[in-house]
Amino acid sequence: YLKKKIKYNEGEIFNMEKYQSSLEEIYSAYYDIGHLHIRLIDERTTRDDSLIDINYDITEGLPSTINLVNIIGNTKTKDKVIRRELSALPGQKFNRELLIRSVRDAMALNFFTNVNPVPRNLPNGDVDIEFQIEEKQTAQASAGAGYNSTDKLVGNLGIGIPNFRGMGQNLSFSTDFGSRRNSFSVSFTEPWLYGRPTLFGTDIYSSKRQWFSDYTETRQGGSVRLGKRLRWPDNFFRIFASYRLERDKYEDFSNSFIASQSYKDYHAYQEFITTYDTTYSQDSSFTVDPRYTWINEYDTTFTVKDPIQPYQNSILTYDEQWNIASRISFTVTRDSRNLPEFATSGSKFSYSFEKTGGLLGGFWHYTKHKISYAQFIPLYKNIALAVRSQFGAIVRPNGADFDNDRHTLLSDRFTPGGVAYDGVVRGYDDGSLTPDTTIKAGADTLYYYNSFTDSAMIINGVFDTTFADSSTINQSAGGQYTRVRGNYMFVSNIELQIPVVSRSIYGIVFFDAGNSWLNWTDINPFTQLYSAGGVGFRVAVPGIGTIGFDFAKPFDNIRNQDNGWRTHFQIGTTFK
């Protein structure tokens, strides 16, 4: 075992760096099994002028036992909140790996700027462990206003307390108010229910949002969550389950939105004129009663487009009624990151399964899967490369009633792009990477009406008595593109994270790629991903959290967007 710690081999040129590294590895091997008082004497002897013999004389001693675990410096957080995260406990044989894991788990709470373990040797060979804590400000209060093209002017009030009462609980409250968006939410999480590693959480919320003057979306509901730490396959795993009951309504549709989401009747008709019209009476090519004038069918002044039926998947089909979403979800995660933000090593895996409707009841009925994996690779000192990929899918049940997306909640479908929650692809507008679909024109009809039985219809400027019958119907030939939200999504992010001020200010260089699709057969991640690159920075602001600005340049063309640089603002990090 110890020979594997030696960094050099017989016959090699002597290298002092490898020599010192070998000594450190030997000491570390003994510290890992509790031998803190090992005595190691290395002897180097030279022979034949150029050969060096190296001998190690090791006195192992007895392993040390942890006597006390002391915690100092925590002015707000209760001792028990920290102690329950520690793997190094009194009565155990000292183990350096458990000590490192204790520091990692305490830092994962995200309550502290630093956790420093200091062993204190005792006369009998045992050891006390002192954890020196540096707390950071965790309460986050916000009040302000903002403006964007979607919501216009919006005010915000909020408070988040990740370490409520110093008990490790999380309490948050937020409200938005404006002419187009109003929302309210309250959330509470207890990570150790009744002193056991079982999470309990609940939240209630209500939101009302007007989308681009097209319609208003209202969502009201609440949820209950449970979580559990696992010991198998290893103790980095967690499982979560939740139940959510929500009601949704789409209402206040504008006339232009109704027209854009509906099949239409096109009526061309004659206008009755009560005064003599000399313009038409002088036309010698035909005889017209001067009380009447012909209006060309392409004259939009006298063309009426009447919506007759919403498109098949349009939210107009919900008739402005409340619809219930009853949902149960299960999530498994494995998080071995060394830090909750700007990790420099470890990985994070997550898979979630959500079932809406079916035996749970409600109007909405579908299954949603989402899987993601992130790897953090140390490069040099605290500079790290972070790589993440995620894939999502919404699956409808079989049956004629579910051949379209009518029973799939619009807000649950995927809208990556920008810094959207679904998937971050900077360089594009938020939520803009969604698929296009063609509305079939078979139900579009063109009606030709003649007000008078003795008249004829003008078609392309020529009299045509074929359409004298007002019941004549001609099917229009063209289709119409419309943008919808995706049922499938893939997004990948690469970030180089460079600390400028340790744990306070970071610079980043990034590359993003992603897209969403309507159908499984449409997916081609090798040729259909929108990509972008850029730079940005993150700043940890006490009382607010981590805020960031990114400057991104898209590499691909997308409809209704230019290829210029875009600025994105976000709270938190890309790799949450």
Backbone torsions as a table, in degrees:
resi	resn	phi	psi	omega
1	TYR	NA	-46.2	-178.2
2	LEU	-68.7	-31.8	179.6
3	LYS	-61.5	-29.5	179.0
4	LYS	-68.5	-17.9	180.0
5	LYS	-83.8	-12.9	-179.6
6	ILE	-77.3	128.0	-173.6
7	LYS	-90.5	-0.7	-178.5
8	TYR	-129.2	164.8	-179.9
9	ASN	-123.5	158.5	176.4
10	GLU	-60.8	137.8	179.3
11	GLY	94.8	-11.0	179.6
12	GLU	-79.4	158.9	170.5
13	ILE	-68.4	133.4	-178.1
14	PHE	-61.6	133.7	-179.8
15	ASN	-131.3	116.3	-176.2
16	MET	-63.0	-35.3	179.9
17	GLU	-63.6	-44.5	177.4
18	LYS	-65.9	-34.4	179.8
19	TYR	-63.9	-48.8	179.3
20	GLN	-65.3	-38.4	178.8
21	SER	-64.0	-35.0	178.8
22	SER	-66.0	-40.3	176.7
23	LEU	-61.0	-44.8	179.3
24	GLU	-62.0	-40.1	179.9
25	GLU	-65.6	-37.2	178.8
26	ILE	-66.5	-47.0	177.1
27	TYR	-58.9	-44.2	-178.5
28	SER	-61.9	-38.5	179.7
29	ALA	-60.9	-39.0	178.9
30	TYR	-76.1	-36.9	177.9
31	TYR	-62.4	-32.8	-178.9
32	ASP	-65.1	-24.4	-180.0
33	ILE	-110.7	17.5	169.9
34	GLY	91.5	3.5	-179.5
35	HIS	-88.2	84.4	-176.6
36	LEU	-81.5	-17.5	-173.7
37	HIS	-111.1	31.4	176.9
38	ILE	-62.1	141.9	173.5
39	ARG	-114.4	123.1	-176.7
40	LEU	-125.7	119.8	177.1
41	ILE	-115.3	119.5	178.1
42	ASP	-104.5	131.9	-178.7
43	GLU	-119.2	128.5	176.9
44	ARG	-116.2	123.6	177.9
45	THR	-123.4	140.4	-177.7
46	THR	-106.0	135.7	176.6
47	ARG	-138.6	156.0	-179.5
48	ASP	53.3	31.0	174.8
49	ASP	68.2	-26.8	-173.6
50	SER	-132.7	3.3	-179.4
51	LEU	-108.7	138.3	179.1
52	ILE	-120.3	127.0	172.8
53	ASP	-101.5	133.0	-179.2
54	ILE	-119.0	126.5	178.2
55	ASN	-124.2	140.2	177.5
56	TYR	-113.3	122.5	176.3
57	ASP	-107.1	110.8	-171.4
58	ILE	-115.0	126.9	169.8
59	THR	-110.9	110.7	-170.5
60	GLU	-73.5	-41.8	-174.3
61	GLY	73.2	-174.1	-179.9
62	LEU	-93.0	148.1	176.5
63	PRO	-67.1	146.6	-179.0
64	SER	-90.2	145.0	177.0
65	THR	-105.9	141.8	177.0
66	ILE	-74.6	121.6	-179.5
67	ASN	-88.6	-59.9	-179.7
68	LEU	-129.5	151.3	170.8
69	VAL	-118.1	112.2	-178.2
70	ASN	-107.3	144.1	178.9
71	ILE	-123.6	125.1	-179.4
72	ILE	-130.8	153.0	175.6
73	GLY	95.3	-9.7	179.7
74	ASN	-85.7	100.7	-177.1
75	THR	-86.3	-21.8	-178.7
76	LYS	-115.4	-48.2	-174.5
77	THR	-71.4	130.4	178.5
78	LYS	-65.6	147.6	-179.9
79	ASP	-55.2	-40.6	-174.4
80	LYS	-66.2	-27.8	178.3
81	VAL	-65.3	-36.1	178.7
82	ILE	-80.5	-43.6	-175.7
83	ARG	-61.3	-35.5	-178.0
84	ARG	-71.0	-11.2	176.1
85	GLU	-94.0	-8.8	-173.5
86	LEU	-85.2	139.0	174.9
87	SER	-97.5	-22.3	176.5
88	ALA	-87.1	114.9	-172.1
89	LEU	-126.4	154.9	177.0
90	PRO	-58.4	141.6	-179.9
91	GLY	92.4	-15.4	178.3
92	GLN	-82.2	154.4	166.5
93	LYS	-68.0	138.5	-179.3
94	PHE	-59.8	133.8	-179.6
95	ASN	-141.5	117.4	-175.4
96	ARG	-64.5	-35.3	179.7
97	GLU	-63.1	-39.7	177.6
98	LEU	-67.7	-32.0	177.7
99	LEU	-66.9	-43.1	178.3
100	ILE	-64.0	-40.7	178.9
101	ARG	-65.4	-34.7	178.2
102	SER	-63.3	-42.9	178.7
103	VAL	-64.5	-43.6	-179.5
104	ARG	-60.3	-45.7	-177.6
105	ASP	-69.4	-34.5	177.2
106	ALA	-68.6	-40.5	178.0
107	MET	-67.6	-30.2	-179.5
108	ALA	-64.2	-18.7	175.4
109	LEU	-63.9	-25.0	-179.2
110	ASN	65.4	30.6	175.9
111	PHE	-102.6	-13.3	-169.0
112	PHE	-126.2	149.8	173.1
113	THR	-87.0	-23.2	179.4
114	ASN	-160.1	144.5	172.9
115	VAL	-130.6	114.5	-174.9
116	ASN	-116.4	114.1	178.7
117	PRO	-87.8	130.6	-178.8
118	VAL	-126.0	112.3	175.3
119	PRO	-72.7	137.0	176.4
120	ARG	-117.5	111.9	-177.8
121	ASN	-71.0	140.9	178.0
122	LEU	-107.4	157.5	-177.1
123	PRO	-58.4	-30.2	-177.1
124	ASN	-85.3	4.4	178.7
125	GLY	97.0	-12.3	176.4
126	ASP	-80.3	-174.1	-173.1
127	VAL	-147.5	141.4	167.2
128	ASP	-99.5	144.2	177.4
129	ILE	-110.0	125.8	178.6
130	GLU	-113.1	117.9	176.7
131	PHE	-95.8	114.0	-179.9
132	GLN	-94.0	116.8	-171.6
133	ILE	-103.9	135.3	169.1
134	GLU	-116.6	107.9	-177.4
135	GLU	-81.4	152.3	174.9
136	LYS	-119.9	162.7	179.3
137	GLN	-71.8	118.7	-175.6
138	THR	-103.3	-28.3	179.7
139	ALA	-65.4	133.7	-177.3
140	GLN	-123.6	113.8	178.1
141	ALA	-114.4	140.8	-179.8
142	SER	-142.4	145.0	174.4
143	ALA	-153.8	129.0	-178.1
144	GLY	179.8	-167.3	-179.8
145	ALA	-146.3	153.8	179.4
146	GLY	-148.1	165.7	-179.1
147	TYR	-135.9	133.7	171.1
148	ASN	-145.7	168.1	-173.9
149	SER	-68.3	-23.5	-177.8
150	THR	-83.5	-50.6	-173.1
151	ASP	-101.5	-5.4	-175.9
152	LYS	60.4	-140.2	-176.5
153	LEU	-81.7	125.2	-177.8
154	VAL	-133.5	130.8	173.3
155	GLY	-96.8	155.7	-176.7
156	ASN	-143.2	137.2	170.7
157	LEU	-131.5	134.3	-180.0
158	GLY	-160.6	156.8	174.5
159	ILE	-146.7	133.3	176.5
160	GLY	-127.1	130.2	-179.5
161	ILE	-123.6	90.2	-178.6
162	PRO	-67.4	-19.7	-179.6
163	ASN	-125.9	60.3	-174.6
164	PHE	-61.4	126.9	-179.7
165	ARG	59.8	16.5	-177.4
166	GLY	70.4	14.2	-176.3
167	MET	-101.7	5.8	-179.7
168	GLY	79.4	2.7	178.3
169	GLN	-78.7	159.7	-178.6
170	ASN	-121.8	122.8	178.2
171	LEU	-127.4	130.7	179.4
172	SER	-142.1	150.3	178.9
173	PHE	-144.9	137.1	176.3
174	SER	-151.5	150.7	175.7
175	THR	-145.4	139.6	173.9
176	ASP	-116.9	144.2	179.4
177	PHE	-145.8	136.2	-179.9
178	GLY	-176.7	-176.9	-178.0
179	SER	-72.5	-24.4	-176.4
180	ARG	-119.3	-13.1	-179.6
181	ARG	-141.1	128.8	174.9
182	ASN	-138.1	128.3	-178.2
183	SER	-149.0	161.0	-179.1
184	PHE	-151.5	135.9	177.5
185	SER	-151.3	145.7	174.9
186	VAL	-134.6	134.6	-178.0
187	SER	-139.2	143.5	177.6
188	PHE	-139.6	135.7	178.7
189	THR	-134.1	129.2	172.6
190	GLU	-110.5	110.1	-175.4
191	PRO	-75.5	-21.1	179.9
192	TRP	-128.7	91.2	-178.1
193	LEU	-75.9	123.6	-178.7
194	TYR	53.6	37.8	175.8
195	GLY	74.0	12.2	179.0
196	ARG	-116.0	154.4	-176.3
197	PRO	-73.9	55.5	178.2
198	THR	-121.9	124.1	-178.7
199	LEU	-86.5	140.1	172.6
200	PHE	-132.7	134.2	179.2
201	GLY	-148.4	156.8	177.3
202	THR	-150.0	153.0	176.2
203	ASP	-153.5	153.7	173.2
204	ILE	-131.5	150.6	-176.1
205	TYR	-156.6	159.2	174.6
206	SER	-152.4	133.1	179.2
207	SER	-142.4	146.1	176.8
208	LYS	-138.7	118.6	-172.0
209	ARG	-135.3	131.0	176.4
210	GLN	-95.6	124.6	-175.9
211	TRP	-99.6	108.3	172.1
212	PHE	50.7	34.1	-178.0
213	SER	61.9	13.7	-178.8
214	ASP	-90.4	-47.6	-177.9
215	TYR	-161.8	169.5	178.4
216	THR	-115.3	132.0	177.3
217	GLU	-109.4	127.4	179.1
218	THR	-119.8	130.6	178.5
219	ARG	-131.5	132.1	178.8
220	GLN	-140.4	133.8	-179.9
221	GLY	178.4	-168.0	179.5
222	GLY	-163.6	168.3	-177.8
223	SER	-148.2	161.5	173.6
224	VAL	-128.5	135.2	-175.8
225	ARG	-126.1	145.4	173.0
226	LEU	-133.0	145.0	178.8
227	GLY	-143.5	156.6	-177.4
228	LYS	-145.6	137.1	173.2
229	ARG	-83.2	141.3	-177.7
230	LEU	-111.2	157.5	173.3
231	ARG	-108.0	-10.8	178.5
232	TRP	-131.3	138.4	3.2
233	PRO	-67.0	-29.4	168.5
234	ASP	-150.5	175.1	-173.3
235	ASN	-85.9	19.3	168.3
236	PHE	-90.5	-7.5	-174.9
237	PHE	-85.8	145.7	173.5
238	ARG	-135.8	149.4	172.1
239	ILE	-126.3	147.4	-178.9
240	PHE	-137.7	148.8	174.4
241	ALA	-138.3	146.6	179.6
242	SER	-149.8	156.8	172.5
243	TYR	-128.3	131.5	-178.6
244	ARG	-128.0	134.1	174.8
245	LEU	-120.6	125.3	-173.7
246	GLU	-143.3	148.9	171.3
247	ARG	-123.2	143.8	-173.2
248	ASP	-131.5	147.9	177.1
249	LYS	-148.3	138.9	174.2
250	TYR	-115.4	125.9	-172.6
251	GLU	-151.5	-178.1	177.1
252	ASP	55.7	48.7	-179.2
253	PHE	-73.8	135.1	176.2
254	SER	-77.4	158.4	179.4
255	ASN	-61.8	-39.1	-179.6
256	SER	-66.5	-37.0	177.8
257	PHE	-68.1	-41.4	177.5
258	ILE	-59.7	-43.0	-180.0
259	ALA	-65.1	-38.1	-177.5
260	SER	-74.9	-17.6	-176.8
261	GLN	-110.9	19.1	-174.3
262	SER	-135.0	149.7	165.1
263	TYR	-69.0	150.5	-170.7
264	LYS	-132.2	153.2	166.5
265	ASP	-97.1	133.5	174.9
266	TYR	-109.7	114.9	-178.1
267	HIS	-107.2	124.2	170.9
268	ALA	-114.2	131.3	-172.8
269	TYR	-145.3	168.3	178.4
270	GLN	-90.9	147.9	179.6
271	GLU	-104.8	134.6	177.9
272	PHE	-84.3	123.9	-179.8
273	ILE	-110.9	126.3	-177.2
274	THR	-86.8	-15.1	179.6
275	THR	-109.3	157.0	-177.5
276	TYR	-69.2	131.7	-179.2
277	ASP	-109.9	105.1	-175.8
278	THR	-71.6	-24.0	-178.1
279	THR	-60.7	-48.1	-176.8
280	TYR	-81.2	-27.8	-178.5
281	SER	-70.8	-22.8	-179.0
282	GLN	-84.9	-8.2	-179.8
283	ASP	-73.0	114.1	-173.4
284	SER	-83.2	-3.4	-176.3
285	SER	-76.7	-15.6	177.8
286	PHE	-157.9	166.6	-179.6
287	THR	-106.7	128.0	-177.4
288	VAL	-131.8	134.6	172.6
289	ASP	-59.2	125.4	-174.9
290	PRO	-63.4	-10.3	176.9
291	ARG	-77.8	-11.2	-175.9
292	TYR	-119.2	150.3	172.7
293	THR	-135.7	146.6	-178.7
294	TRP	-90.9	137.3	177.1
295	ILE	-112.5	122.8	179.7
296	ASN	-59.2	140.2	-175.7
297	GLU	-63.8	-18.1	-179.8
298	TYR	-90.1	1.2	177.2
299	ASP	-78.4	104.1	-173.7
300	THR	-65.4	-15.9	177.8
301	THR	-60.7	-31.5	-177.1
302	PHE	-118.7	28.5	175.0
303	THR	-113.8	129.0	-178.8
304	VAL	-112.3	127.1	176.9
305	LYS	-108.6	101.0	-176.4
306	ASP	-98.7	117.5	173.3
307	PRO	-61.9	131.0	-178.8
308	ILE	-114.6	-23.8	-177.4
309	GLN	-162.5	131.2	179.1
310	PRO	-64.4	152.6	171.9
311	TYR	-58.4	156.4	-169.6
312	GLN	-56.3	-41.8	-175.9
313	ASN	-102.7	13.0	-176.2
314	SER	-74.4	149.1	177.2
315	ILE	-71.0	-8.2	174.1
316	LEU	-63.0	-25.4	-176.9
317	THR	-70.2	-11.2	179.9
318	TYR	-81.8	-6.2	172.7
319	ASP	57.3	32.4	176.7
320	GLU	57.3	33.7	179.5
321	GLN	-104.3	153.2	172.8
322	TRP	-70.5	135.4	175.0
323	ASN	-126.3	140.3	-172.9
324	ILE	-96.3	134.9	171.1
325	ALA	-114.1	115.4	177.7
326	SER	-113.1	117.1	-166.6
327	ARG	-136.0	138.5	171.1
328	ILE	-121.8	141.6	-177.6
329	SER	-137.3	152.0	176.8
330	PHE	-132.5	137.1	-178.7
331	THR	-136.2	138.0	172.5
332	VAL	-123.1	134.1	-179.4
333	THR	-132.3	152.0	169.0
334	ARG	-132.3	118.0	-174.4
335	ASP	-126.9	105.4	179.4
336	SER	-112.5	19.7	178.7
337	ARG	-62.1	146.5	179.1
338	ASN	-80.9	-17.7	177.7
339	LEU	-140.9	147.8	179.6
340	PRO	-71.1	-26.6	174.8
341	GLU	-130.5	141.4	180.0
342	PHE	55.3	49.7	177.7
343	ALA	-64.0	148.1	178.4
344	THR	-114.2	-3.2	176.5
345	SER	-158.9	165.1	179.2
346	GLY	95.4	-170.5	-178.0
347	SER	-152.0	167.1	175.7
348	LYS	-140.5	124.9	178.7
349	PHE	-119.9	142.4	178.4
350	SER	-148.5	135.7	171.7
351	TYR	-133.8	130.9	179.1
352	SER	-127.2	143.4	178.2
353	PHE	-126.0	124.1	179.1
354	GLU	-123.7	129.6	176.7
355	LYS	-116.2	119.6	179.8
356	THR	-114.8	129.0	177.5
357	GLY	81.6	-152.2	-175.9
358	GLY	68.8	-127.5	179.1
359	LEU	-65.4	-18.9	179.5
360	LEU	-78.1	-12.6	179.3
361	GLY	83.8	-178.4	-179.8
362	GLY	96.2	170.1	-177.8
363	PHE	-80.2	-40.0	-176.2
364	TRP	-78.6	143.9	-173.5
365	HIS	-151.1	105.7	179.0
366	TYR	-172.4	171.7	177.3
367	THR	-124.5	137.7	-178.0
368	LYS	-123.7	130.7	177.4
369	HIS	-118.5	143.6	176.1
370	LYS	-148.4	128.4	-178.7
371	ILE	-131.8	139.1	179.3
372	SER	-145.7	152.0	177.5
373	TYR	-144.8	133.1	178.9
374	ALA	-128.9	136.8	178.2
375	GLN	-123.4	136.7	-179.3
376	PHE	-116.4	120.6	-170.6
377	ILE	-115.8	116.0	177.6
378	PRO	-70.2	136.1	-179.7
379	LEU	-110.9	-59.2	-178.9
380	TYR	-152.7	121.4	-175.5
381	LYS	52.4	-119.9	-178.3
382	ASN	-98.7	10.7	174.6
383	ILE	-81.1	131.5	-175.8
384	ALA	-139.2	154.9	174.4
385	LEU	-107.9	126.1	179.6
386	ALA	-111.9	129.9	-178.1
387	VAL	-129.6	131.0	-179.8
388	ARG	-141.8	142.7	172.0
389	SER	-133.1	144.9	177.3
390	GLN	-144.3	147.0	-178.9
391	PHE	-134.8	138.5	178.6
392	GLY	-132.3	150.2	179.9
393	ALA	-147.7	138.2	172.5
394	ILE	-114.1	125.6	-175.0
395	VAL	-116.9	125.9	177.2
396	ARG	-87.8	150.0	174.7
397	PRO	-69.8	160.9	177.3
398	ASN	-76.0	157.0	178.3
399	GLY	126.2	153.6	-176.8
400	ALA	-62.1	-30.4	-177.7
401	ASP	-70.7	-14.0	-174.4
402	PHE	-122.6	25.7	179.1
403	ASP	-71.4	-15.6	176.0
404	ASN	-124.8	-173.1	-175.3
405	ASP	-95.2	21.1	-177.6
406	ARG	-59.1	-34.0	-176.9
407	HIS	-100.4	19.8	174.9
408	THR	-107.7	120.3	-177.1
409	LEU	-62.1	127.4	-174.2
410	LEU	-57.7	-42.9	-175.9
411	SER	-71.8	-12.1	178.3
412	ASP	-90.1	-12.2	179.1
413	ARG	-78.7	166.6	-166.8
414	PHE	-91.4	132.7	177.6
415	THR	-137.1	69.6	178.6
416	PRO	-70.3	170.5	-179.5
417	GLY	122.2	142.7	-177.6
418	GLY	63.8	-134.7	176.1
419	VAL	-112.8	36.1	179.8
420	ALA	-63.1	152.4	-178.7
421	TYR	-61.1	-38.2	-177.6
422	ASP	-60.3	-46.5	-176.7
423	GLY	-167.5	127.9	-176.9
424	VAL	-85.3	114.7	171.1
425	VAL	-133.7	86.7	-176.1
426	ARG	-67.3	156.4	-175.3
427	GLY	102.1	-12.6	179.8
428	TYR	-126.1	161.7	178.9
429	ASP	-63.9	150.1	179.5
430	ASP	-57.6	128.5	175.9
431	GLY	68.3	20.3	-173.0
432	SER	-92.5	-13.0	-175.6
433	LEU	-88.5	70.8	-178.8
434	THR	-121.7	156.0	-174.1
435	PRO	-76.2	156.6	171.0
436	ASP	-99.0	146.9	175.2
437	THR	-135.6	156.9	-178.7
438	THR	-102.3	124.1	173.4
439	ILE	-79.5	121.8	-179.5
440	LYS	-64.7	141.3	-174.9
441	ALA	-94.2	5.9	-175.6
442	GLY	-61.0	-28.0	-179.1
443	ALA	-95.0	-1.9	173.8
444	ASP	-75.3	128.2	-178.7
445	THR	-124.2	150.6	178.6
446	LEU	-121.8	110.4	-177.6
447	TYR	-98.0	134.0	176.0
448	TYR	-109.2	116.9	-178.5
449	TYR	-110.8	133.5	170.9
450	ASN	-114.7	126.5	-175.3
451	SER	-76.6	-19.8	-173.0
452	PHE	-130.4	137.5	-174.4
453	THR	-68.8	-22.0	-177.9
454	ASP	-94.1	12.4	-177.7
455	SER	-107.2	166.8	175.8
456	ALA	-125.9	158.4	-176.4
457	MET	-91.8	139.4	176.2
458	ILE	-89.9	120.4	176.3
459	ILE	-116.7	117.0	-177.3
460	ASN	53.6	36.8	176.0
461	GLY	83.2	3.9	-178.1
462	VAL	-120.1	137.3	177.3
463	PHE	-64.0	134.7	179.6
464	ASP	-142.0	108.0	-177.7
465	THR	-78.0	-3.8	178.8
466	THR	-58.6	-33.7	-175.4
467	PHE	-99.3	23.9	179.3
468	ALA	-66.8	-25.6	179.5
469	ASP	-79.9	123.5	-175.6
470	SER	-69.0	-12.5	-178.4
471	SER	-90.3	0.2	-178.3
472	THR	-66.8	136.0	-177.9
473	ILE	-125.4	135.4	175.6
474	ASN	-124.7	125.3	-178.9
475	GLN	-74.3	131.1	176.5
476	SER	-75.3	150.6	-170.5
477	ALA	-97.0	-24.0	-171.2
478	GLY	-84.6	157.4	173.7
479	GLY	-107.9	179.8	-179.0
480	GLN	-137.3	131.7	175.5
481	TYR	-80.9	142.0	174.0
482	THR	-142.8	147.5	-177.7
483	ARG	-92.7	132.3	179.6
484	VAL	-127.2	169.6	177.5
485	ARG	-88.2	152.0	-171.6
486	GLY	-82.3	152.9	170.7
487	ASN	-97.2	-12.9	178.3
488	TYR	-136.4	146.8	-176.7
489	MET	-148.0	143.1	170.3
490	PHE	-138.0	131.6	179.6
491	VAL	-140.0	138.6	177.0
492	SER	-133.9	141.1	-178.6
493	ASN	-133.4	140.7	173.2
494	ILE	-129.5	127.4	-179.6
495	GLU	-133.6	132.7	168.7
496	LEU	-96.8	116.4	-174.7
497	GLN	-104.7	119.8	-174.6
498	ILE	-120.6	113.9	179.0
499	PRO	-72.2	129.0	174.1
500	VAL	-96.3	-49.8	169.1
501	VAL	-123.1	121.1	-171.3
502	SER	-50.8	122.7	176.4
503	ARG	61.3	17.8	178.8
504	SER	-129.1	-49.4	-177.5
505	ILE	-131.3	129.1	-179.9
506	TYR	-130.1	141.2	168.4
507	GLY	-100.8	147.5	-178.8
508	ILE	-135.3	148.9	169.7
509	VAL	-123.8	130.8	-169.9
510	PHE	-138.0	159.9	171.1
511	PHE	-138.4	128.2	-179.9
512	ASP	-123.0	150.4	174.7
513	ALA	-151.9	144.9	179.1
514	GLY	177.1	172.1	177.2
515	ASN	-172.5	171.7	172.6
516	SER	-134.1	157.4	-175.7
517	TRP	-135.8	154.5	-180.0
518	LEU	-82.8	-38.9	-176.3
519	ASN	-126.4	153.4	179.8
520	TRP	-59.5	-38.5	-177.1
521	THR	-70.7	-12.9	180.0
522	ASP	-83.2	-14.0	-169.7
523	ILE	-72.5	127.6	171.2
524	ASN	-148.0	86.6	-173.7
525	PRO	-67.6	-12.4	-177.8
526	PHE	-83.9	-25.1	-177.5
527	THR	-124.2	-7.4	-172.7
528	GLN	-117.7	21.4	178.3
529	LEU	-95.8	134.2	172.2
530	TYR	-86.7	131.7	-175.1
531	SER	-126.3	159.0	-179.9
532	ALA	-160.4	160.2	177.4
533	GLY	-141.8	164.7	179.4
534	GLY	173.5	-165.4	-179.2
535	VAL	-132.6	164.4	178.7
536	GLY	-169.6	-175.5	177.1
537	PHE	-149.1	156.9	178.1
538	ARG	-127.8	139.8	179.5
539	VAL	-131.1	126.6	175.4
540	ALA	-85.0	112.6	-176.4
541	VAL	-108.6	116.1	179.0
542	PRO	-56.6	135.2	178.8
543	GLY	86.0	-11.5	179.4
544	ILE	-121.6	-43.0	-176.2
545	GLY	116.3	-162.5	-180.0
546	THR	-90.3	124.0	177.2
547	ILE	-116.1	152.8	-176.2
548	GLY	-146.6	151.3	173.7
549	PHE	-125.2	131.9	178.9
550	ASP	-123.6	144.5	178.6
551	PHE	-123.5	113.4	-169.0
552	ALA	-126.0	146.6	177.7
553	LYS	-118.1	117.6	178.3
554	PRO	-70.8	145.7	179.4
555	PHE	-102.8	-5.2	-176.6
556	ASP	-130.7	158.0	178.5
557	ASN	-88.7	141.2	174.7
558	ILE	-139.0	144.3	-174.1
559	ARG	-57.2	135.0	175.8
560	ASN	68.7	17.3	175.3
561	GLN	-132.4	143.5	176.3
562	ASP	-88.7	172.0	-177.0
563	ASN	-99.4	23.6	179.2
564	GLY	-80.3	170.7	177.8
565	TRP	-66.0	144.5	177.5
566	ARG	-125.8	145.6	176.9
567	THR	-105.3	132.5	179.9
568	HIS	-123.5	139.3	175.8
569	PHE	-116.1	135.6	176.7
570	GLN	-148.3	154.8	175.5
571	ILE	-103.7	129.4	-175.0
572	GLY	96.4	-167.7	-179.4
573	THR	-113.0	162.9	177.6
574	THR	-63.6	-36.4	-176.5
575	PHE	-101.0	78.3	-176.8
576	LYS	-80.0	NA	NA
